[in-house]
Amino acid sequence: MPVPTTFLRDPRQGDPPLARMIRAGRGDVRLGIYLCLLLRATQSPHDVRHNPVPSAWAEMLSLYDPKGSGARRVTSAFKWLARERLVALRPRAGQTPVVQLLDPAGSGAPFAAGGTWAQVPLELWERGWVFTLRETSLAVLLVLLDLQYGAKSQADAPFVTPERRRSYGLSDDTWTRGTRDLRERRLLTVGRVPIGDDFHFDRLRNTYWIHERRLDDSPE
């Protein structure tokens, strides 16, 4: 399942939508809904006409009191996504709004199929990880899958330069909590490699490897 990299990172080291979503609070509902919309609205015009009612979304996301406070959190999340110009909501009399994806960078332009994408295993949805991981853990997982793209094995595990890290806009606290949780769930291995040639190096850097096969299992 491709996730647009413009949603995850800003090469100008700005403020990408993923980081804004997590920083704004209650990012678990917003991120869970947005990822589900990406999964469903894959073809032009990239919309969801059979949009579940808020209580059904709340049940799917395992929110407390799905018919009450959970449904209100879902409604609030959709309003936030629309306000951030990630989706457009088209009201319909007596029905839930049609949800149409917009430019994943948040410009408000139509959603385009071009550009670059992070490849996310479908098991993230099929096994329920997207509904059980904390928002910080899910955000870091998406970032690391983007970084890991193209690597063939754990021996090629990437490290994160300060510039690359800033392009994702995640705070140190989010990174620390997310990586710790992913390690505890056996989704992530963090290694250490020297930076420099065989005779001269002045620092060690962390490498990160997501075990994608672990996503085949159900969350514990």
C-alpha positions in Angstrom: 0.0 0.0 0.0 1.7 3.3 -1.1 1.6 6.3 1.3 2.6 9.6 -0.3 6.0 10.8 0.9 4.7 14.4 0.8 2.4 13.5 3.7 5.4 12.2 5.6 8.2 14.7 4.9 9.0 18.1 3.6 12.4 18.3 1.9 12.6 22.0 2.9 12.6 20.9 6.5 9.2 22.5 7.0 6.2 21.1 8.7 4.7 18.0 6.9 1.1 17.0 7.6 2.1 13.8 9.6 4.0 15.9 12.1 1.2 18.4 12.4 -1.3 15.6 12.9 0.7 14.1 15.8 1.6 17.4 17.4 -2.0 18.6 17.4 -3.1 15.9 19.8 -5.5 13.0 19.3 -3.5 12.1 16.3 -4.4 8.4 16.8 -7.9 9.0 15.4 -6.8 11.4 12.7 -4.0 9.2 11.5 -6.0 6.0 11.6 -8.8 7.5 9.6 -6.5 9.1 7.1 -4.6 5.8 6.5 -7.9 4.0 6.0 -9.0 6.6 3.5 -5.8 6.1 1.5 -6.4 2.4 1.5 -10.0 2.8 0.1 -9.7 5.8 -2.2 -7.1 4.4 -4.6 -8.7 5.3 -7.9 -9.7 8.6 -9.4 -11.5 10.7 -8.2 -10.0 9.3 -4.9 -13.2 9.6 -2.9 -15.2 7.5 -0.5 -18.9 7.6 -1.2 -19.9 4.9 1.2 -18.4 6.7 4.2 -19.3 4.9 7.5 -21.2 6.8 10.2 -19.0 8.2 13.0 -20.0 5.5 15.5 -18.9 2.8 13.0 -15.6 4.5 12.5 -15.3 4.7 16.3 -15.9 0.9 16.7 -13.4 0.1 13.9 -10.8 2.3 15.7 -11.6 0.6 19.1 -12.5 4.0 20.7 -14.2 4.2 24.0 -17.9 4.8 24.0 -18.2 4.5 20.2 -21.8 5.9 20.0 -21.0 8.9 22.2 -17.5 10.3 22.9 -15.9 8.0 20.3 -18.2 9.2 17.5 -17.5 12.8 18.5 -13.8 12.2 18.3 -14.3 10.8 14.8 -16.4 13.9 13.7 -13.7 16.2 15.1 -11.0 14.3 13.3 -12.8 14.6 9.9 -13.2 18.4 10.6 -9.4 18.6 11.3 -8.5 16.8 8.1 -10.8 19.1 6.1 -9.4 22.2 7.9 -5.8 21.0 7.1 -6.9 20.6 3.4 -6.1 16.9 3.3 -9.7 16.0 2.5 -12.8 17.7 1.2 -16.2 16.8 2.7 -19.2 17.1 0.4 -22.5 17.1 2.4 -25.4 14.9 1.3 -28.9 15.2 2.6 -29.7 12.4 5.0 -26.4 10.7 4.4 -22.8 10.9 5.6 -20.6 13.3 3.5 -18.6 12.1 0.5 -14.9 12.2 1.5 -12.5 13.2 -1.3 -8.7 13.0 -0.8 -6.8 16.2 -1.6 -3.1 16.8 -2.1 -1.3 14.9 0.7 1.0 17.8 1.3 -2.0 19.8 2.4 -2.0 22.4 -0.4 -5.7 21.9 -1.1 -5.1 20.9 -4.7 -6.7 17.7 -6.1 -5.1 14.4 -5.2 -2.6 13.3 -7.9 -1.4 9.7 -8.4 2.1 10.8 -9.3 5.1 11.6 -7.0 7.0 9.3 -4.7 5.5 6.8 -2.2 6.5 4.9 0.9 5.6 1.3 0.6 3.6 0.1 3.6 2.6 -3.6 4.0 -1.1 -4.3 3.7 -0.8 -6.3 6.9 -0.7 -3.1 8.8 -4.4 -2.8 8.1 -5.3 -6.5 7.7 -3.8 -7.5 11.0 -5.1 -4.5 12.9 -1.8 -2.8 13.7 -3.1 0.5 12.4 -5.8 0.4 15.1 -3.7 -0.7 18.0 -0.4 1.1 17.7 -0.1 4.5 19.5 -0.1 7.5 17.1 3.6 8.2 17.9 4.6 4.6 17.1 2.5 4.5 14.0 4.1 7.8 12.8 7.6 6.6 13.4 6.8 3.3 11.7 5.7 5.1 8.6 8.8 7.2 8.6 11.2 4.2 9.0 9.4 2.3 6.2 10.0 5.3 4.0 13.7 5.4 5.0 14.0 1.7 4.6 12.6 1.6 1.0 15.0 -0.1 -1.4 17.1 -1.7 1.3 17.5 -5.5 0.7 18.4 -6.7 4.2 19.1 -5.7 7.7 22.7 -5.3 6.7 21.6 -2.3 4.7 19.6 -0.8 7.6 19.6 3.0 7.1 20.8 5.6 9.6 19.1 9.0 9.9 21.1 12.2 9.2 20.0 15.3 11.2 18.9 16.9 7.9 16.7 13.9 7.0 15.3 13.7 10.5 14.3 17.4 10.4 12.5 16.8 7.1 9.9 14.6 8.9 9.3 17.2 11.6 8.8 14.7 14.5 9.9 15.9 17.9 12.7 14.1 19.9 10.0 13.0 22.3 7.9 11.5 19.6 10.9 9.7 18.1 12.0 8.3 21.4 8.6 7.1 22.5 7.8 5.7 19.1 11.0 3.8 18.6 10.9 2.4 22.2 7.4 1.0 21.6 8.3 -0.5 18.2 11.2 -2.2 19.8 9.1 -3.6 22.6 6.7 -5.0 20.0 9.6 -6.6 18.1 8.9 -4.5 15.0 12.2 -2.6 15.2 15.9 -3.3 15.7 18.2 -0.4 16.4 21.9 -0.9 15.7 25.0 1.2 15.9 27.5 1.9 13.1 30.6 4.1 12.9 30.6 7.0 10.6 33.8 7.5 8.7 36.4 5.3 6.9 38.2 2.2 8.3 40.8 4.3 10.1 39.0 7.5 11.1 35.6 7.9 12.5 34.4 10.4 15.1 30.9 9.2 15.9 28.4 6.3 16.0 25.0 6.6 14.5 21.9 4.5 15.1 20.5 2.4 12.3 16.9 1.4 12.1 15.4 -1.8 10.6 11.6 -2.5 10.6 10.9 -6.3 10.5 8.0 -6.2 8.0 7.3 -9.9 8.4 6.4 -9.2 12.1 3.4 -7.4 10.7 2.1 -10.8 9.5 1.3 -11.5 13.1 -1.5 -10.1 15.1 -0.6 -7.4 17.6 0.0 -8.6 21.1 
